[in-house]
């Protein structure tokens, strides 16, 4: 059984690398959907849609802590 209530909150700045793109966000949240697929949700400070919520599958990305 999948526990859908165990979201991981990254309450620090991160860089989310997706292919050749890099999104900078103040925070992000990792969660699993009802089908067992893990996603990350964030609002980037850069890119085409700044401040709009984005969701990407975690198997396609690299998350880097950006302290500084």
Secondary structure, DSSP 8 states (H G I E B T S, - for coil): ---TT--EEE-S-EEEEETTEEEEEEEEEEEE-TTS-EEEEEEESSSTTTTSEEEEEGGG-EEEE---
